[in-house]
Amino acid sequence: MPSKPKSTVTKAGASAPAKKVTTPKKSAVPVTKAPAKTTKVTATKAVGSPAKVTTKGSAKPTTKKAVATPVKKAAAAATKNAPRSTTPSSAPAKKAVKATVTNALTPAQQRVAKEKAQAAAKAAAAKAAAAKAAAAKEKEAAAKAAAKEKAEKAKAAEAAKVAAEKAKAKAAAEKAKAKADAEKAKAKAVADKAKAAAAAKAAKEKEAKAKAAAKEKEAKAKAAAKAAAEAKKLKEAADKRKLIEAEKARKQKEIERREAEERKRQERREAEERKRQEALEAKMHSKPYEKDAAFLATLRDLLLAEREKFQSMIATSESEADEMLVDRERLEYDDEDGSSVSSDIQRDQLKEQAAYYRLQVQEIDVALARVADGSYGRCDECFEPIRRERLEFQLPAFMCVSCRASV
């Protein structure tokens, strides 16, 4: 790798004179990115006023204007020591560093840069020529399209002209045909008029004869209809009397039949109600597990164990409530922190729990009494036997699952 360019930077306020920065001799090896980056970092350490750039053999500083002009073929440059300031680095210092890096290029690098610039110029010229050719091609295509459109318009105009001439000839032929048809229709109308007049005269005579015959026939029909109406009226009166008598007899018979059916239904309902009451009475006094003494003994043991558990819970709750009452009487509480209120609430809750446990004990006592007489296991709602699993799981259980769900 090529040696890094050395630069010397002094701190602000140093009394030592500024030393010139010496650059290494130009080498044929291209300068890599790392040395340039190092040179940039070293130069940016000078904070404050713009850094002055001096070339080898010249003591004149290079200003911002000199940095803007390209000095690619100048010799290696060095930076003078700039005093450190509290203000951040300005733009002239950065541009001075850029000029230093540019001046550090070797002739080989400058030649490569020139070749790259020429290649870029050739590529730009080729691109411009290609764009010009494409524009010419598009213009030629547009001219062809315009010519094609013009030819199609001329062809369409010619076709329209031929169609108009054909339509005109067809209209003239249709007009002549319509005129001939009108004359023919006129002649036919005259003939039809004469024929219609003759037919109307014959029809009039025939109608007069038909009217006379119809009048005579109508008179005969009226006389016959009058006689038939009188006979029909007499027959309808007789039939009406018969129907009224038959309807009365039918209604009386229907009433008797319905009364008999209602008596039978009432007797049947009464018998079913008696049977239902007897079955309900039997269910109400049934003992579903009376014969299974082992199962009843198991239930008795389970109920007794449950009763002992609730008795112990009652004793525990009452003792805790009594202790809280004694503590409240012995100690003095500050009303502001609410300790007394909280204690009273907890004691009331313990009392309520004890009362609930007593109710459970009472239910267990009822269940034990039913186990003793063999009636335990019968539902209190439907009086059907409760399943064994429910009796063993729910202690005590007085209703089946269906009745309990409907409550």
matplotlib code that plots the C-alpha trace (Angstrom):
import matplotlib.pyplot as plt

x = [0.0, 1.2, 2.4, -0.2, 0.4, 1.6, 0.3, 1.0, -1.8, -1.1, -3.5, -5.0, -2.7, 0.6, 3.6, 5.6, 5.9, 3.9, 5.7, 5.3, 3.6, 5.8, 4.1, 5.7, 7.1, 4.6, 4.3, 3.0, 0.7, -2.9, -4.0, -6.6, -9.7, -8.2, -5.3, -7.7, -10.1, -7.2, -6.1, -9.7, -10.0, -6.6, -7.5, -10.9, -9.3, -8.5, -11.5, -12.3, -11.2, -10.8, -7.5, -4.9, -3.5, 0.0, 1.7, 5.3, 7.7, 5.0, 4.1, 0.8, -2.3, -5.1, -8.5, -12.1, -11.9, -8.7, -10.5, -13.4, -11.0, -9.7, -6.0, -5.7, -2.1, -0.7, 2.0, 1.3, 0.0, 0.3, -1.9, -0.7, -1.4, -4.7, -5.5, -8.4, -11.6, -14.8, -16.9, -17.5, -15.5, -16.7, -17.2, -13.8, -12.0, -13.8, -13.1, -9.5, -9.3, -10.9, -8.3, -5.5, -6.9, -7.3, -3.7, -2.4, -3.4, -0.6, -0.2, -1.5, -4.6, -5.0, -4.7, -7.3, -9.6, -9.2, -9.9, -13.0, -14.2, -13.6, -15.5, -18.4, -18.4, -18.5, -21.3, -23.3, -22.7, -23.9, -26.9, -27.8, -27.4, -29.7, -32.3, -32.1, -32.6, -35.5, -37.1, -36.7, -38.1, -41.1, -41.7, -41.5, -44.0, -46.4, -46.2, -47.0, -49.9, -51.3, -51.0, -52.8, -55.5, -56.0, -56.3, -58.8, -60.9, -60.9, -62.0, -64.7, -66.0, -66.1, -68.0, -70.5, -71.0, -71.8, -74.1, -76.0, -76.5, -77.8, -80.1, -81.5, -82.2, -83.8, -86.0, -87.2, -88.1, -90.0, -91.9, -92.9, -94.0, -96.0, -97.8, -98.8, -99.9, -102.1, -103.8, -104.4, -105.8, -108.1, -109.6, -110.0, -111.7, -114.3, -115.1, -115.3, -117.6, -120.1, -119.9, -120.4, -123.5, -125.1, -124.2, -125.6, -128.9, -129.2, -128.2, -130.8, -133.6, -132.4, -132.2, -135.8, -137.0, -134.9, -136.4, -139.9, -139.1, -137.3, -140.3, -142.7, -140.3, -139.8, -143.5, -143.9, -140.8, -142.2, -145.5, -143.6, -141.2, -144.2, -145.8, -142.5, -141.8, -145.1, -144.5, -141.0, -142.2, -144.7, -142.0, -139.5, -141.9, -142.7, -138.9, -138.2, -140.7, -139.2, -135.7, -136.7, -138.2, -135.2, -132.8, -134.7, -134.5, -130.8, -130.0, -131.9, -130.1, -126.7, -127.4, -128.2, -125.1, -122.9, -124.4, -123.7, -120.1, -119.5, -120.8, -118.4, -115.5, -116.3, -116.4, -113.1, -111.5, -112.7, -111.3, -108.0, -107.8, -108.6, -105.9, -103.4, -104.2, -103.7, -100.4, -99.3, -100.3, -98.2, -95.3, -95.5, -95.2, -92.7, -89.4, -87.1, -84.1, -85.8, -84.7, -81.0, -79.9, -76.2, -76.7, -78.8, -76.1, -73.5, -75.6, -76.1, -72.3, -71.8, -74.4, -73.1, -69.6, -71.0, -72.9, -69.8, -67.9, -70.6, -70.7, -67.0, -67.3, -70.1, -68.0, -65.0, -67.1, -68.8, -65.5, -63.8, -66.8, -66.7, -62.9, -63.4, -66.1, -63.8, -61.0, -63.2, -64.3, -60.7, -59.0, -59.8, -60.1, -59.6, -62.8, -60.9, -59.1, -62.4, -61.0, -64.1, -66.4, -64.3, -64.2, -68.0, -68.5, -66.2, -68.0, -71.4, -70.1, -68.9, -72.3, -74.0, -71.7, -72.6, -76.3, -75.9, -74.0, -76.8, -79.3, -77.1, -77.1, -80.9, -81.2, -78.8, -81.0, -84.0, -82.1, -81.0, -84.6, -85.7, -82.8, -84.1, -87.6, -86.3, -87.9, -84.6, -83.9, -87.4, -87.7, -89.8, -91.2, -91.9, -91.7, -89.5, -86.3, -83.2, -80.1, -77.6, -74.7, -76.5, -77.3, -73.7, -72.3, -74.8, -75.3, -78.1, -80.2, -84.0, -84.7, -83.7, -81.5, -84.5, -86.6, -83.6, -82.9, -86.5, -86.6]
y = [0.0, 3.6, 5.5, 7.8, 11.6, 13.1, 16.4, 18.2, 20.1, 22.2, 23.1, 26.6, 29.1, 27.2, 29.4, 27.1, 28.3, 26.6, 23.7, 22.8, 19.5, 17.3, 14.9, 11.7, 11.4, 10.5, 6.8, 4.8, 2.8, 4.1, 5.8, 3.7, 4.9, 4.4, 7.0, 9.6, 9.0, 9.3, 12.6, 13.9, 13.0, 14.6, 17.8, 18.2, 18.3, 21.9, 23.7, 27.4, 29.6, 28.1, 26.2, 27.5, 25.1, 25.6, 23.8, 22.6, 25.4, 28.1, 30.0, 31.5, 30.1, 28.7, 30.3, 29.1, 30.6, 28.5, 25.3, 25.9, 25.9, 22.5, 22.0, 18.3, 18.5, 20.5, 19.0, 17.6, 20.2, 20.6, 22.4, 25.0, 24.7, 26.5, 27.7, 25.7, 27.6, 26.9, 27.3, 24.2, 23.7, 25.9, 25.0, 26.5, 24.0, 21.0, 22.3, 22.8, 19.2, 18.2, 20.2, 18.5, 15.0, 16.1, 17.4, 14.1, 12.1, 10.5, 10.9, 7.4, 8.2, 11.4, 9.5, 6.9, 9.7, 11.4, 8.1, 7.6, 11.2, 10.5, 7.2, 9.0, 11.7, 9.0, 7.2, 10.4, 11.1, 7.6, 8.0, 11.3, 9.7, 6.8, 9.2, 11.2, 8.0, 6.9, 10.4, 10.1, 6.6, 7.8, 10.7, 8.4, 6.0, 8.9, 10.0, 6.5, 6.3, 9.7, 8.5, 5.3, 7.2, 9.5, 6.6, 4.9, 8.2, 8.4, 4.8, 5.4, 8.5, 6.5, 3.7, 6.2, 7.8, 4.5, 3.5, 6.9, 6.3, 2.8, 4.1, 6.7, 4.1, 1.8, 4.7, 5.5, 1.9, 1.7, 4.9, 3.5, 0.2, 2.1, 4.1, 0.9, -0.7, 2.4, 2.3, -1.4, -1.0, 1.8, -0.4, -3.2, -0.9, 0.1, -3.5, -4.4, -1.4, -2.6, -6.2, -4.9, -2.9, -6.0, -8.2, -5.5, -5.5, -9.3, -9.2, -6.6, -8.7, -11.8, -9.9, -8.7, -12.3, -13.5, -10.7, -11.8, -15.4, -14.5, -12.4, -15.3, -17.7, -15.3, -15.1, -18.9, -19.1, -16.5, -18.5, -21.7, -20.1, -18.6, -22.0, -23.6, -20.9, -21.4, -25.2, -24.7, -22.3, -24.8, -27.6, -25.4, -24.6, -28.3, -29.2, -26.3, -27.7, -31.1, -29.8, -27.8, -30.8, -33.0, -30.3, -30.2, -33.9, -34.0, -31.2, -33.0, -36.2, -34.4, -32.8, -36.2, -37.7, -34.9, -35.2, -38.9, -38.4, -35.7, -38.0, -40.7, -38.2, -36.9, -40.5, -41.2, -38.1, -38.8, -42.4, -41.1, -38.5, -41.1, -43.3, -40.4, -39.4, -43.0, -43.2, -39.9, -41.0, -44.2, -42.1, -39.7, -42.5, -44.6, -45.8, -46.3, -47.7, -49.4, -52.9, -51.7, -51.6, -51.4, -48.3, -46.6, -47.4, -45.8, -42.7, -42.6, -42.7, -40.0, -37.7, -38.2, -37.3, -34.2, -33.3, -33.5, -31.3, -28.6, -28.8, -28.1, -25.3, -23.8, -24.0, -22.4, -19.5, -18.8, -18.9, -16.5, -14.2, -14.3, -13.6, -10.6, -9.3, -9.7, -7.9, -5.0, -4.6, -4.7, -2.4, 1.1, 1.9, 5.1, 5.9, 7.7, 4.5, 2.5, -0.5, -0.9, -0.9, -3.5, -5.7, -5.5, -6.5, -9.5, -10.6, -10.4, -12.4, -15.1, -15.1, -15.5, -18.4, -20.1, -19.6, -21.1, -24.1, -24.7, -24.8, -27.4, -29.4, -29.2, -30.5, -33.3, -34.2, -34.4, -36.6, -38.9, -39.2, -40.2, -42.7, -44.2, -44.7, -45.7, -42.8, -41.0, -40.9, -39.8, -36.4, -33.9, -32.4, -35.4, -38.1, -40.2, -42.0, -39.8, -41.4, -43.1, -41.0, -37.8, -39.1, -40.0, -36.7, -34.1, -34.3, -34.0, -34.3, -33.8, -33.2, -34.9, -33.1, -32.2, -30.7, -28.9, -27.3, -26.1, -24.4]
z = [0.0, -0.6, 2.4, 4.0, 3.5, 6.7, 8.1, 11.2, 13.1, 16.2, 18.9, 19.2, 21.1, 20.4, 20.1, 17.8, 14.2, 11.5, 9.8, 6.2, 5.4, 3.3, 0.9, -0.3, -3.8, -6.6, -7.1, -10.0, -7.6, -7.7, -4.5, -2.7, -0.8, 2.6, 2.3, 0.9, 3.8, 6.3, 4.7, 5.0, 8.7, 9.5, 7.7, 9.4, 12.9, 12.3, 13.8, 13.3, 10.4, 6.9, 6.5, 4.1, 1.6, 0.3, -2.5, -2.3, -3.1, -2.7, 0.5, -0.9, 0.7, -1.6, -0.8, -1.5, -5.0, -5.8, -4.6, -7.0, -10.1, -11.2, -10.3, -11.1, -12.4, -9.5, -7.2, -3.8, -1.3, 2.4, 4.9, 7.3, 11.0, 11.7, 15.2, 16.9, 17.5, 19.4, 16.2, 13.9, 10.7, 7.8, 4.1, 3.0, 5.2, 3.6, 0.1, 1.0, 2.0, -1.3, -3.2, -1.2, -2.1, -5.8, -6.0, -4.5, -7.7, -9.6, -13.4, -14.0, -12.0, -13.9, -17.2, -16.1, -15.1, -18.5, -20.3, -18.2, -19.1, -22.8, -22.6, -20.9, -23.6, -26.3, -24.5, -24.2, -28.0, -28.9, -26.6, -28.3, -31.8, -30.8, -29.4, -32.7, -34.7, -32.6, -33.0, -36.8, -36.8, -34.8, -37.2, -40.2, -38.5, -37.8, -41.5, -42.6, -40.2, -41.5, -45.1, -44.3, -42.5, -45.4, -47.9, -45.6, -45.4, -49.2, -49.5, -47.0, -48.9, -52.2, -50.5, -49.0, -52.4, -54.1, -51.2, -51.6, -55.3, -54.6, -51.9, -54.3, -57.0, -54.5, -53.3, -56.8, -57.5, -54.2, -55.1, -58.5, -56.9, -54.2, -56.9, -58.8, -55.6, -54.7, -58.1, -57.8, -54.2, -55.5, -58.1, -55.7, -53.2, -55.8, -56.5, -52.8, -52.2, -54.9, -53.5, -50.0, -51.0, -52.5, -49.5, -47.1, -48.9, -48.8, -45.1, -44.3, -45.9, -44.1, -40.8, -41.1, -41.6, -38.7, -36.5, -37.3, -36.5, -33.4, -32.2, -32.6, -31.0, -28.1, -27.4, -27.3, -25.0, -22.6, -22.3, -21.7, -19.2, -17.2, -16.9, -15.9, -13.4, -11.7, -11.5, -10.3, -7.6, -6.3, -6.3, -4.5, -1.8, -1.2, -1.3, 1.1, 3.7, 3.4, 3.8, 6.9, 8.5, 7.6, 8.9, 12.2, 12.5, 11.7, 14.2, 16.9, 16.1, 16.0, 19.4, 20.9, 19.4, 20.7, 24.1, 24.2, 23.0, 25.6, 28.3, 27.1, 27.0, 30.4, 31.8, 30.1, 31.5, 34.9, 34.7, 33.4, 36.2, 38.8, 37.4, 37.3, 40.8, 41.9, 40.1, 41.5, 45.0, 44.5, 43.2, 46.1, 48.6, 46.5, 47.9, 44.8, 46.7, 49.6, 48.5, 48.0, 51.6, 50.7, 48.6, 51.3, 53.8, 51.5, 51.2, 55.0, 55.5, 52.9, 54.4, 57.9, 56.7, 54.9, 58.1, 60.2, 57.7, 57.9, 61.7, 61.9, 59.4, 61.6, 64.7, 62.8, 61.5, 64.8, 66.7, 64.2, 64.5, 68.3, 68.3, 66.0, 68.4, 71.4, 69.5, 68.6, 72.2, 73.5, 71.0, 70.1, 66.4, 64.6, 62.7, 60.0, 58.7, 58.7, 60.6, 62.7, 59.7, 57.9, 61.0, 61.4, 57.7, 58.0, 61.2, 59.5, 56.6, 59.0, 60.6, 57.3, 56.4, 59.7, 59.0, 55.5, 56.9, 59.4, 56.5, 54.8, 58.0, 58.2, 54.6, 55.5, 58.5, 56.3, 53.8, 56.7, 57.8, 54.3, 54.1, 57.3, 56.0, 52.5, 50.6, 49.8, 46.1, 45.0, 43.2, 45.1, 41.8, 39.4, 42.0, 39.7, 41.0, 41.0, 39.4, 41.6, 40.3, 41.2, 44.7, 45.3, 43.9, 45.1, 48.9, 49.6, 46.4, 46.5, 42.7, 39.5, 36.9, 34.6, 37.4, 38.9, 35.5, 35.1, 38.5]

ax = plt.figure().add_subplot(projection="3d")
ax.plot(x, y, z, "-o")
ax.set_aspect("equal")
plt.show()
